[in-house]
Amino acid sequence: YNTGMISYAPFYKTLQEKGITEYNLNYKQGFSSNILYRMKCGKNISTKTLDELCFVLDCGVSDILEYVKEQG
């Protein structure tokens, strides 16, 4: 059963606030385009990837993702 979903909306807000592009993450920080694609599509990422994003962006987990409860 699914009562909600993980949203990566905070990730894109954090990128914007820090002035960092996906291009920068991909080509300068070494994150694969597949990871960024998975996030854009709302798919799972590993906790290792989450940890690496927090380190590179100098932020917390809540600045990368949030749980959105399904309405209804």
Protein Blocks (a to p, Z undefined) as FASTA:
>chain_A
ZZbdcdfklmmmmmmmnopafklmmmmnopafklmmmmmnopacdfklmmmmmmmnopaf
klmbccdddeZZ
